[in-house]
């Protein structure tokens, strides 16, 4: 009987693959995930193409294993931009919550 894939677990695996591809540090990502490096490598083989396509669609800059100063700078700028967007979103939500009365 073939193994049935559980969608939630597949998404978790893809997230770890994405983290590994973005950081280039497979060992640390595997350790943080609580899995072995060979297991992460297996997941990367299985999901790399799909994850890279998703990363390209969302304009994510992935770092190679030995990034240059320019690559690090681009990743930093992308992170700052995303952080700014999230801070703005949080501020807007806080403001909306202040204006909306709670009803029980």
Rosetta blueprint (number, residue, H / E / L):
1 X L
2 X L
3 X L
4 X L
5 X L
6 X L
7 X H
8 X H
9 X H
10 X H
11 X H
12 X H
13 X H
14 X H
15 X H
16 X H
17 X H
18 X H
19 X H
20 X H
21 X H
22 X H
23 X H
24 X L
25 X L
26 X H
27 X H
28 X H
29 X H
30 X H
31 X H
32 X H
33 X H
34 X L
35 X L
36 X L
37 X H
38 X H
39 X H
40 X H
41 X H
42 X H
43 X H
44 X H
45 X H
46 X H
47 X H
48 X H
49 X H
50 X H
51 X H
52 X H
53 X H
54 X H
55 X H
56 X H
57 X H
58 X L
59 X L
60 X L
61 X L
62 X L
63 X L
64 X L
65 X L
66 X L
67 X L
68 X L
69 X H
70 X H
71 X H
72 X H
73 X H
74 X H
75 X H
76 X H
77 X H
78 X H
79 X H
80 X H
81 X H
82 X H
83 X H
84 X H
85 X H
86 X H
87 X H
88 X H
89 X H
90 X H
91 X H
92 X H
93 X H
94 X H
95 X H
96 X H
97 X H
98 X H
99 X H
100 X L
101 X L
102 X L
103 X L
104 X L
